[in-house]
Each structure stands twice: as C-alpha cells, then as structure tokens.
Amino acid sequence: MRALIVEDDFGSRRMMQKLIAPYGDCDIVVDGQEAVDAFRIAWEEYHPYDIIFMDIMMPKIDGQAALRRIREIEREMGIKPVDEVKVIMTTVLEDPKNVIEAYNQGGAASYMVKPIDRDKLKTELEKLGFGRSE
C-alpha cells in the first residue's frame, strides 16, 4: 500500500506516520496544495497513491477543496470512479456538515475523527480492502 498523509500539525503527522508505516510506504505533506501536487506527481511517475489520509482544516487549501481538486484531476486523466484513490478524511471535528460534504461532494471513502488509534485505523483499512499489517 502506498499512502499519503496530509496534515498540518507536526504531532498528528508523526502519529499518523507511525500508525500507517506497518501497512506500506508513506509520504507526508503539510497542506492541501502540497497534497494536490504530490498526487499529480505520483501519477506522472507511474506510482500513484492507493490511499490518502486528508486533514480537513489546513492552511492554503483545506482538505475538502484538495479532495475536490484531486477528483477533478482523476476525471481529466480518465480514471474510472472504481479506480479512484481511496481518501479518508481526518479531523478533530465531528461535524455532520463536513461528513456530508466529504462524501457527497468529494467522494471520500471514509471519515475518521481524531485521535485515531491503531484499532480504528486497522478496521477502516480492512473495510477499504487493504489487508493486515505485517
């Protein structure tokens, strides 16, 4: 599994990296613009991400806008919806408006409220078809 963590808080980035590392390769960016850029570069290098963990509240471009832009890029590239990158939105806010926007407007695969623990992450990854860590 190749993962991208999009998180502006240093402590949260470190925690997510430790949780995800047993499942595969992991890159980290600090805002939505960097996420869009990393997503595009990964495709240009023929090594796309399998999953993106996207914080919602970030500087420059927030997670919702970055997700919509990633979906636009996928459409421009002719990627079928079934082959789109899986995106798990992460936030400290358990806000129904953000949940609805993430699913309906961005096509998020899942939504997780922080703090994220190992068991919660494992359950979500298994739901999305990513096997067990080694």
Phi and psi in radians as a Rosetta constraint file:
Dihedral C 1 N 2 CA 2 C 2 CIRCULARHARMONIC -1.942 0.35
Dihedral N 2 CA 2 C 2 N 3 CIRCULARHARMONIC 2.135 0.35
Dihedral C 2 N 3 CA 3 C 3 CIRCULARHARMONIC -2.091 0.35
Dihedral N 3 CA 3 C 3 N 4 CIRCULARHARMONIC 2.629 0.35
Dihedral C 3 N 4 CA 4 C 4 CIRCULARHARMONIC -2.119 0.35
Dihedral N 4 CA 4 C 4 N 5 CIRCULARHARMONIC 2.215 0.35
Dihedral C 4 N 5 CA 5 C 5 CIRCULARHARMONIC -1.791 0.35
Dihedral N 5 CA 5 C 5 N 6 CIRCULARHARMONIC 2.220 0.35
Dihedral C 5 N 6 CA 6 C 6 CIRCULARHARMONIC -2.062 0.35
Dihedral N 6 CA 6 C 6 N 7 CIRCULARHARMONIC 1.840 0.35
Dihedral C 6 N 7 CA 7 C 7 CIRCULARHARMONIC -2.694 0.35
Dihedral N 7 CA 7 C 7 N 8 CIRCULARHARMONIC 2.236 0.35
Dihedral C 7 N 8 CA 8 C 8 CIRCULARHARMONIC -1.516 0.35
Dihedral N 8 CA 8 C 8 N 9 CIRCULARHARMONIC -0.278 0.35
Dihedral C 8 N 9 CA 9 C 9 CIRCULARHARMONIC -1.631 0.35
Dihedral N 9 CA 9 C 9 N 10 CIRCULARHARMONIC 2.170 0.35
Dihedral C 9 N 10 CA 10 C 10 CIRCULARHARMONIC -0.985 0.35
Dihedral N 10 CA 10 C 10 N 11 CIRCULARHARMONIC -0.848 0.35
Dihedral C 10 N 11 CA 11 C 11 CIRCULARHARMONIC -1.065 0.35
Dihedral N 11 CA 11 C 11 N 12 CIRCULARHARMONIC -0.728 0.35
Dihedral C 11 N 12 CA 12 C 12 CIRCULARHARMONIC -1.158 0.35
Dihedral N 12 CA 12 C 12 N 13 CIRCULARHARMONIC -0.674 0.35
Dihedral C 12 N 13 CA 13 C 13 CIRCULARHARMONIC -1.055 0.35
Dihedral N 13 CA 13 C 13 N 14 CIRCULARHARMONIC -0.810 0.35
Dihedral C 13 N 14 CA 14 C 14 CIRCULARHARMONIC -1.084 0.35
Dihedral N 14 CA 14 C 14 N 15 CIRCULARHARMONIC -0.786 0.35
Dihedral C 14 N 15 CA 15 C 15 CIRCULARHARMONIC -1.082 0.35
Dihedral N 15 CA 15 C 15 N 16 CIRCULARHARMONIC -0.818 0.35
Dihedral C 15 N 16 CA 16 C 16 CIRCULARHARMONIC -1.098 0.35
Dihedral N 16 CA 16 C 16 N 17 CIRCULARHARMONIC -0.710 0.35
Dihedral C 16 N 17 CA 17 C 17 CIRCULARHARMONIC -1.060 0.35
Dihedral N 17 CA 17 C 17 N 18 CIRCULARHARMONIC -0.760 0.35
Dihedral C 17 N 18 CA 18 C 18 CIRCULARHARMONIC -1.114 0.35
Dihedral N 18 CA 18 C 18 N 19 CIRCULARHARMONIC -0.667 0.35
Dihedral C 18 N 19 CA 19 C 19 CIRCULARHARMONIC -1.233 0.35
Dihedral N 19 CA 19 C 19 N 20 CIRCULARHARMONIC -0.636 0.35
Dihedral C 19 N 20 CA 20 C 20 CIRCULARHARMONIC -1.546 0.35
Dihedral N 20 CA 20 C 20 N 21 CIRCULARHARMONIC -0.497 0.35
Dihedral C 20 N 21 CA 21 C 21 CIRCULARHARMONIC -0.873 0.35
Dihedral N 21 CA 21 C 21 N 22 CIRCULARHARMONIC -0.690 0.35
Dihedral C 21 N 22 CA 22 C 22 CIRCULARHARMONIC -1.122 0.35
Dihedral N 22 CA 22 C 22 N 23 CIRCULARHARMONIC -0.276 0.35
Dihedral C 22 N 23 CA 23 C 23 CIRCULARHARMONIC -1.621 0.35
Dihedral N 23 CA 23 C 23 N 24 CIRCULARHARMONIC -0.256 0.35
Dihedral C 23 N 24 CA 24 C 24 CIRCULARHARMONIC 2.710 0.35
Dihedral N 24 CA 24 C 24 N 25 CIRCULARHARMONIC -2.909 0.35
Dihedral C 24 N 25 CA 25 C 25 CIRCULARHARMONIC -1.201 0.35
Dihedral N 25 CA 25 C 25 N 26 CIRCULARHARMONIC 2.544 0.35
Dihedral C 25 N 26 CA 26 C 26 CIRCULARHARMONIC -2.473 0.35
Dihedral N 26 CA 26 C 26 N 27 CIRCULARHARMONIC 2.161 0.35
Dihedral C 26 N 27 CA 27 C 27 CIRCULARHARMONIC -1.884 0.35
Dihedral N 27 CA 27 C 27 N 28 CIRCULARHARMONIC 2.750 0.35
Dihedral C 27 N 28 CA 28 C 28 CIRCULARHARMONIC -2.315 0.35
Dihedral N 28 CA 28 C 28 N 29 CIRCULARHARMONIC 2.371 0.35
Dihedral C 28 N 29 CA 29 C 29 CIRCULARHARMONIC -2.294 0.35
Dihedral N 29 CA 29 C 29 N 30 CIRCULARHARMONIC 2.869 0.35
Dihedral C 29 N 30 CA 30 C 30 CIRCULARHARMONIC -1.897 0.35
Dihedral N 30 CA 30 C 30 N 31 CIRCULARHARMONIC -0.082 0.35
Dihedral C 30 N 31 CA 31 C 31 CIRCULARHARMONIC -2.737 0.35
Dihedral N 31 CA 31 C 31 N 32 CIRCULARHARMONIC 3.030 0.35
Dihedral C 31 N 32 CA 32 C 32 CIRCULARHARMONIC -1.107 0.35
Dihedral N 32 CA 32 C 32 N 33 CIRCULARHARMONIC -0.643 0.35
Dihedral C 32 N 33 CA 33 C 33 CIRCULARHARMONIC -1.118 0.35
Dihedral N 33 CA 33 C 33 N 34 CIRCULARHARMONIC -0.758 0.35
Dihedral C 33 N 34 CA 34 C 34 CIRCULARHARMONIC -1.110 0.35
Dihedral N 34 CA 34 C 34 N 35 CIRCULARHARMONIC -0.587 0.35
Dihedral C 34 N 35 CA 35 C 35 CIRCULARHARMONIC -1.108 0.35
Dihedral N 35 CA 35 C 35 N 36 CIRCULARHARMONIC -0.814 0.35
Dihedral C 35 N 36 CA 36 C 36 CIRCULARHARMONIC -1.077 0.35
Dihedral N 36 CA 36 C 36 N 37 CIRCULARHARMONIC -0.779 0.35
Dihedral C 36 N 37 CA 37 C 37 CIRCULARHARMONIC -1.094 0.35
Dihedral N 37 CA 37 C 37 N 38 CIRCULARHARMONIC -0.793 0.35
Dihedral C 37 N 38 CA 38 C 38 CIRCULARHARMONIC -1.110 0.35
Dihedral N 38 CA 38 C 38 N 39 CIRCULARHARMONIC -0.699 0.35
Dihedral C 38 N 39 CA 39 C 39 CIRCULARHARMONIC -1.053 0.35
Dihedral N 39 CA 39 C 39 N 40 CIRCULARHARMONIC -0.833 0.35
Dihedral C 39 N 40 CA 40 C 40 CIRCULARHARMONIC -1.115 0.35
Dihedral N 40 CA 40 C 40 N 41 CIRCULARHARMONIC -0.794 0.35
Dihedral C 40 N 41 CA 41 C 41 CIRCULARHARMONIC -1.078 0.35
Dihedral N 41 CA 41 C 41 N 42 CIRCULARHARMONIC -0.718 0.35
Dihedral C 41 N 42 CA 42 C 42 CIRCULARHARMONIC -1.028 0.35
Dihedral N 42 CA 42 C 42 N 43 CIRCULARHARMONIC -0.724 0.35
Dihedral C 42 N 43 CA 43 C 43 CIRCULARHARMONIC -1.195 0.35
Dihedral N 43 CA 43 C 43 N 44 CIRCULARHARMONIC -0.728 0.35
Dihedral C 43 N 44 CA 44 C 44 CIRCULARHARMONIC -1.067 0.35
Dihedral N 44 CA 44 C 44 N 45 CIRCULARHARMONIC -0.542 0.35
Dihedral C 44 N 45 CA 45 C 45 CIRCULARHARMONIC -1.577 0.35
Dihedral N 45 CA 45 C 45 N 46 CIRCULARHARMONIC 0.116 0.35
Dihedral C 45 N 46 CA 46 C 46 CIRCULARHARMONIC 1.030 0.35
Dihedral N 46 CA 46 C 46 N 47 CIRCULARHARMONIC 0.605 0.35
Dihedral C 46 N 47 CA 47 C 47 CIRCULARHARMONIC -2.477 0.35
Dihedral N 47 CA 47 C 47 N 48 CIRCULARHARMONIC 1.138 0.35
Dihedral C 47 N 48 CA 48 C 48 CIRCULARHARMONIC -1.213 0.35
Dihedral N 48 CA 48 C 48 N 49 CIRCULARHARMONIC 2.813 0.35
Dihedral C 48 N 49 CA 49 C 49 CIRCULARHARMONIC -1.321 0.35
Dihedral N 49 CA 49 C 49 N 50 CIRCULARHARMONIC 2.544 0.35
Dihedral C 49 N 50 CA 50 C 50 CIRCULARHARMONIC -1.518 0.35
Dihedral N 50 CA 50 C 50 N 51 CIRCULARHARMONIC -0.550 0.35
Dihedral C 50 N 51 CA 51 C 51 CIRCULARHARMONIC -2.622 0.35
Dihedral N 51 CA 51 C 51 N 52 CIRCULARHARMONIC 2.548 0.35
Dihedral C 51 N 52 CA 52 C 52 CIRCULARHARMONIC -2.213 0.35
Dihedral N 52 CA 52 C 52 N 53 CIRCULARHARMONIC 2.282 0.35
Dihedral C 52 N 53 CA 53 C 53 CIRCULARHARMONIC -1.775 0.35
Dihedral N 53 CA 53 C 53 N 54 CIRCULARHARMONIC 1.901 0.35
Dihedral C 53 N 54 CA 54 C 54 CIRCULARHARMONIC -1.998 0.35
Dihedral N 54 CA 54 C 54 N 55 CIRCULARHARMONIC 1.995 0.35
Dihedral C 54 N 55 CA 55 C 55 CIRCULARHARMONIC -1.158 0.35
Dihedral N 55 CA 55 C 55 N 56 CIRCULARHARMONIC 2.587 0.35
Dihedral C 55 N 56 CA 56 C 56 CIRCULARHARMONIC -1.505 0.35
Dihedral N 56 CA 56 C 56 N 57 CIRCULARHARMONIC -0.838 0.35
Dihedral C 56 N 57 CA 57 C 57 CIRCULARHARMONIC -1.638 0.35
Dihedral N 57 CA 57 C 57 N 58 CIRCULARHARMONIC 1.853 0.35
Dihedral C 57 N 58 CA 58 C 58 CIRCULARHARMONIC -2.533 0.35
Dihedral N 58 CA 58 C 58 N 59 CIRCULARHARMONIC 2.817 0.35
Dihedral C 58 N 59 CA 59 C 59 CIRCULARHARMONIC -1.297 0.35
Dihedral N 59 CA 59 C 59 N 60 CIRCULARHARMONIC 2.994 0.35
Dihedral C 59 N 60 CA 60 C 60 CIRCULARHARMONIC 1.121 0.35
Dihedral N 60 CA 60 C 60 N 61 CIRCULARHARMONIC -1.456 0.35
Dihedral C 60 N 61 CA 61 C 61 CIRCULARHARMONIC -2.146 0.35
Dihedral N 61 CA 61 C 61 N 62 CIRCULARHARMONIC 2.199 0.35
Dihedral C 61 N 62 CA 62 C 62 CIRCULARHARMONIC -1.310 0.35
Dihedral N 62 CA 62 C 62 N 63 CIRCULARHARMONIC 2.986 0.35
Dihedral C 62 N 63 CA 63 C 63 CIRCULARHARMONIC -1.079 0.35
Dihedral N 63 CA 63 C 63 N 64 CIRCULARHARMONIC -0.660 0.35
Dihedral C 63 N 64 CA 64 C 64 CIRCULARHARMONIC -1.090 0.35
Dihedral N 64 CA 64 C 64 N 65 CIRCULARHARMONIC -0.826 0.35
Dihedral C 64 N 65 CA 65 C 65 CIRCULARHARMONIC -1.161 0.35
Dihedral N 65 CA 65 C 65 N 66 CIRCULARHARMONIC -0.686 0.35
Dihedral C 65 N 66 CA 66 C 66 CIRCULARHARMONIC -1.103 0.35
Dihedral N 66 CA 66 C 66 N 67 CIRCULARHARMONIC -0.726 0.35
Dihedral C 66 N 67 CA 67 C 67 CIRCULARHARMONIC -1.093 0.35
Dihedral N 67 CA 67 C 67 N 68 CIRCULARHARMONIC -0.782 0.35
Dihedral C 67 N 68 CA 68 C 68 CIRCULARHARMONIC -1.057 0.35
Dihedral N 68 CA 68 C 68 N 69 CIRCULARHARMONIC -0.700 0.35
Dihedral C 68 N 69 CA 69 C 69 CIRCULARHARMONIC -1.163 0.35
Dihedral N 69 CA 69 C 69 N 70 CIRCULARHARMONIC -0.697 0.35
Dihedral C 69 N 70 CA 70 C 70 CIRCULARHARMONIC -1.069 0.35
Dihedral N 70 CA 70 C 70 N 71 CIRCULARHARMONIC -0.744 0.35
Dihedral C 70 N 71 CA 71 C 71 CIRCULARHARMONIC -1.129 0.35
Dihedral N 71 CA 71 C 71 N 72 CIRCULARHARMONIC -0.641 0.35
Dihedral C 71 N 72 CA 72 C 72 CIRCULARHARMONIC -1.085 0.35
Dihedral N 72 CA 72 C 72 N 73 CIRCULARHARMONIC -0.779 0.35
Dihedral C 72 N 73 CA 73 C 73 CIRCULARHARMONIC -1.061 0.35
Dihedral N 73 CA 73 C 73 N 74 CIRCULARHARMONIC -0.752 0.35
Dihedral C 73 N 74 CA 74 C 74 CIRCULARHARMONIC -1.058 0.35
Dihedral N 74 CA 74 C 74 N 75 CIRCULARHARMONIC -0.754 0.35
Dihedral C 74 N 75 CA 75 C 75 CIRCULARHARMONIC -1.100 0.35
Dihedral N 75 CA 75 C 75 N 76 CIRCULARHARMONIC -0.752 0.35
Dihedral C 75 N 76 CA 76 C 76 CIRCULARHARMONIC -1.056 0.35
Dihedral N 76 CA 76 C 76 N 77 CIRCULARHARMONIC -0.588 0.35
Dihedral C 76 N 77 CA 77 C 77 CIRCULARHARMONIC -1.471 0.35
Dihedral N 77 CA 77 C 77 N 78 CIRCULARHARMONIC -0.101 0.35
Dihedral C 77 N 78 CA 78 C 78 CIRCULARHARMONIC 1.379 0.35
Dihedral N 78 CA 78 C 78 N 79 CIRCULARHARMONIC 0.367 0.35
Dihedral C 78 N 79 CA 79 C 79 CIRCULARHARMONIC -1.334 0.35
Dihedral N 79 CA 79 C 79 N 80 CIRCULARHARMONIC 2.222 0.35
Dihedral C 79 N 80 CA 80 C 80 CIRCULARHARMONIC -1.222 0.35
Dihedral N 80 CA 80 C 80 N 81 CIRCULARHARMONIC 2.587 0.35
Dihedral C 80 N 81 CA 81 C 81 CIRCULARHARMONIC -0.902 0.35
Dihedral N 81 CA 81 C 81 N 82 CIRCULARHARMONIC -0.630 0.35
Dihedral C 81 N 82 CA 82 C 82 CIRCULARHARMONIC -1.167 0.35
Dihedral N 82 CA 82 C 82 N 83 CIRCULARHARMONIC -0.404 0.35
Dihedral C 82 N 83 CA 83 C 83 CIRCULARHARMONIC -1.761 0.35
Dihedral N 83 CA 83 C 83 N 84 CIRCULARHARMONIC 0.081 0.35
Dihedral C 83 N 84 CA 84 C 84 CIRCULARHARMONIC -1.108 0.35
Dihedral N 84 CA 84 C 84 N 85 CIRCULARHARMONIC 2.656 0.35
Dihedral C 84 N 85 CA 85 C 85 CIRCULARHARMONIC -1.079 0.35
Dihedral N 85 CA 85 C 85 N 86 CIRCULARHARMONIC 2.441 0.35
Dihedral C 85 N 86 CA 86 C 86 CIRCULARHARMONIC -1.363 0.35
Dihedral N 86 CA 86 C 86 N 87 CIRCULARHARMONIC 2.277 0.35
Dihedral C 86 N 87 CA 87 C 87 CIRCULARHARMONIC -2.139 0.35
Dihedral N 87 CA 87 C 87 N 88 CIRCULARHARMONIC 2.175 0.35
Dihedral C 87 N 88 CA 88 C 88 CIRCULARHARMONIC -1.848 0.35
Dihedral N 88 CA 88 C 88 N 89 CIRCULARHARMONIC 2.031 0.35
Dihedral C 88 N 89 CA 89 C 89 CIRCULARHARMONIC -1.397 0.35
Dihedral N 89 CA 89 C 89 N 90 CIRCULARHARMONIC 2.370 0.35
Dihedral C 89 N 90 CA 90 C 90 CIRCULARHARMONIC -2.165 0.35
Dihedral N 90 CA 90 C 90 N 91 CIRCULARHARMONIC 2.484 0.35
Dihedral C 90 N 91 CA 91 C 91 CIRCULARHARMONIC -2.845 0.35
Dihedral N 91 CA 91 C 91 N 92 CIRCULARHARMONIC 2.798 0.35
Dihedral C 91 N 92 CA 92 C 92 CIRCULARHARMONIC -1.516 0.35
Dihedral N 92 CA 92 C 92 N 93 CIRCULARHARMONIC -0.216 0.35
Dihedral C 92 N 93 CA 93 C 93 CIRCULARHARMONIC -1.644 0.35
Dihedral N 93 CA 93 C 93 N 94 CIRCULARHARMONIC 2.180 0.35
Dihedral C 93 N 94 CA 94 C 94 CIRCULARHARMONIC -1.681 0.35
Dihedral N 94 CA 94 C 94 N 95 CIRCULARHARMONIC 1.352 0.35
Dihedral C 94 N 95 CA 95 C 95 CIRCULARHARMONIC -1.975 0.35
Dihedral N 95 CA 95 C 95 N 96 CIRCULARHARMONIC 1.999 0.35
Dihedral C 95 N 96 CA 96 C 96 CIRCULARHARMONIC -0.960 0.35
Dihedral N 96 CA 96 C 96 N 97 CIRCULARHARMONIC -0.601 0.35
Dihedral C 96 N 97 CA 97 C 97 CIRCULARHARMONIC -1.076 0.35
Dihedral N 97 CA 97 C 97 N 98 CIRCULARHARMONIC -0.777 0.35
Dihedral C 97 N 98 CA 98 C 98 CIRCULARHARMONIC -1.160 0.35
Dihedral N 98 CA 98 C 98 N 99 CIRCULARHARMONIC -0.663 0.35
Dihedral C 98 N 99 CA 99 C 99 CIRCULARHARMONIC -1.073 0.35
Dihedral N 99 CA 99 C 99 N 100 CIRCULARHARMONIC -0.869 0.35
Dihedral C 99 N 100 CA 100 C 100 CIRCULARHARMONIC -1.065 0.35
Dihedral N 100 CA 100 C 100 N 101 CIRCULARHARMONIC -0.787 0.35
Dihedral C 100 N 101 CA 101 C 101 CIRCULARHARMONIC -1.090 0.35
Dihedral N 101 CA 101 C 101 N 102 CIRCULARHARMONIC -0.739 0.35
Dihedral C 101 N 102 CA 102 C 102 CIRCULARHARMONIC -1.081 0.35
Dihedral N 102 CA 102 C 102 N 103 CIRCULARHARMONIC -0.726 0.35
Dihedral C 102 N 103 CA 103 C 103 CIRCULARHARMONIC -1.375 0.35
Dihedral N 103 CA 103 C 103 N 104 CIRCULARHARMONIC -0.882 0.35
Dihedral C 103 N 104 CA 104 C 104 CIRCULARHARMONIC -1.353 0.35
Dihedral N 104 CA 104 C 104 N 105 CIRCULARHARMONIC -0.741 0.35
Dihedral C 104 N 105 CA 105 C 105 CIRCULARHARMONIC -1.632 0.35
Dihedral N 105 CA 105 C 105 N 106 CIRCULARHARMONIC -0.494 0.35
Dihedral C 105 N 106 CA 106 C 106 CIRCULARHARMONIC -1.876 0.35
Dihedral N 106 CA 106 C 106 N 107 CIRCULARHARMONIC -0.258 0.35
Dihedral C 106 N 107 CA 107 C 107 CIRCULARHARMONIC 1.227 0.35
Dihedral N 107 CA 107 C 107 N 108 CIRCULARHARMONIC 0.626 0.35
Dihedral C 107 N 108 CA 108 C 108 CIRCULARHARMONIC -1.133 0.35
Dihedral N 108 CA 108 C 108 N 109 CIRCULARHARMONIC 2.570 0.35
Dihedral C 108 N 109 CA 109 C 109 CIRCULARHARMONIC -1.462 0.35
Dihedral N 109 CA 109 C 109 N 110 CIRCULARHARMONIC -0.496 0.35
Dihedral C 109 N 110 CA 110 C 110 CIRCULARHARMONIC -2.825 0.35
Dihedral N 110 CA 110 C 110 N 111 CIRCULARHARMONIC 2.973 0.35
Dihedral C 110 N 111 CA 111 C 111 CIRCULARHARMONIC -2.504 0.35
Dihedral N 111 CA 111 C 111 N 112 CIRCULARHARMONIC 2.165 0.35
Dihedral C 111 N 112 CA 112 C 112 CIRCULARHARMONIC -2.192 0.35
Dihedral N 112 CA 112 C 112 N 113 CIRCULARHARMONIC 2.351 0.35
Dihedral C 112 N 113 CA 113 C 113 CIRCULARHARMONIC -1.617 0.35
Dihedral N 113 CA 113 C 113 N 114 CIRCULARHARMONIC 2.297 0.35
Dihedral C 113 N 114 CA 114 C 114 CIRCULARHARMONIC -1.333 0.35
Dihedral N 114 CA 114 C 114 N 115 CIRCULARHARMONIC 2.657 0.35
Dihedral C 114 N 115 CA 115 C 115 CIRCULARHARMONIC -1.339 0.35
Dihedral N 115 CA 115 C 115 N 116 CIRCULARHARMONIC 2.502 0.35
Dihedral C 115 N 116 CA 116 C 116 CIRCULARHARMONIC -1.691 0.35
Dihedral N 116 CA 116 C 116 N 117 CIRCULARHARMONIC 2.241 0.35
Dihedral C 116 N 117 CA 117 C 117 CIRCULARHARMONIC -1.907 0.35
Dihedral N 117 CA 117 C 117 N 118 CIRCULARHARMONIC 2.992 0.35
Dihedral C 117 N 118 CA 118 C 118 CIRCULARHARMONIC -1.012 0.35
Dihedral N 118 CA 118 C 118 N 119 CIRCULARHARMONIC -0.758 0.35
Dihedral C 118 N 119 CA 119 C 119 CIRCULARHARMONIC -1.185 0.35
Dihedral N 119 CA 119 C 119 N 120 CIRCULARHARMONIC -0.737 0.35
Dihedral C 119 N 120 CA 120 C 120 CIRCULARHARMONIC -1.084 0.35
Dihedral N 120 CA 120 C 120 N 121 CIRCULARHARMONIC -0.761 0.35
Dihedral C 120 N 121 CA 121 C 121 CIRCULARHARMONIC -1.116 0.35
Dihedral N 121 CA 121 C 121 N 122 CIRCULARHARMONIC -0.816 0.35
Dihedral C 121 N 122 CA 122 C 122 CIRCULARHARMONIC -1.002 0.35
Dihedral N 122 CA 122 C 122 N 123 CIRCULARHARMONIC -0.775 0.35
Dihedral C 122 N 123 CA 123 C 123 CIRCULARHARMONIC -1.076 0.35
Dihedral N 123 CA 123 C 123 N 124 CIRCULARHARMONIC -0.808 0.35
Dihedral C 123 N 124 CA 124 C 124 CIRCULARHARMONIC -1.117 0.35
Dihedral N 124 CA 124 C 124 N 125 CIRCULARHARMONIC -0.756 0.35
Dihedral C 124 N 125 CA 125 C 125 CIRCULARHARMONIC -1.106 0.35
Dihedral N 125 CA 125 C 125 N 126 CIRCULARHARMONIC -0.716 0.35
Dihedral C 125 N 126 CA 126 C 126 CIRCULARHARMONIC -1.139 0.35
Dihedral N 126 CA 126 C 126 N 127 CIRCULARHARMONIC -0.673 0.35
Dihedral C 126 N 127 CA 127 C 127 CIRCULARHARMONIC -1.042 0.35
Dihedral N 127 CA 127 C 127 N 128 CIRCULARHARMONIC -0.590 0.35
Dihedral C 127 N 128 CA 128 C 128 CIRCULARHARMONIC -1.563 0.35
Dihedral N 128 CA 128 C 128 N 129 CIRCULARHARMONIC 0.053 0.35
Dihedral C 128 N 129 CA 129 C 129 CIRCULARHARMONIC 1.576 0.35
Dihedral N 129 CA 129 C 129 N 130 CIRCULARHARMONIC 0.231 0.35
Dihedral C 129 N 130 CA 130 C 130 CIRCULARHARMONIC -1.698 0.35
Dihedral N 130 CA 130 C 130 N 131 CIRCULARHARMONIC 2.082 0.35
Dihedral C 130 N 131 CA 131 C 131 CIRCULARHARMONIC -1.064 0.35
Dihedral N 131 CA 131 C 131 N 132 CIRCULARHARMONIC -2.978 0.35
Dihedral C 131 N 132 CA 132 C 132 CIRCULARHARMONIC -1.268 0.35
Dihedral N 132 CA 132 C 132 N 133 CIRCULARHARMONIC 2.702 0.35
Dihedral C 132 N 133 CA 133 C 133 CIRCULARHARMONIC -1.292 0.35
Dihedral N 133 CA 133 C 133 N 134 CIRCULARHARMONIC 2.804 0.35
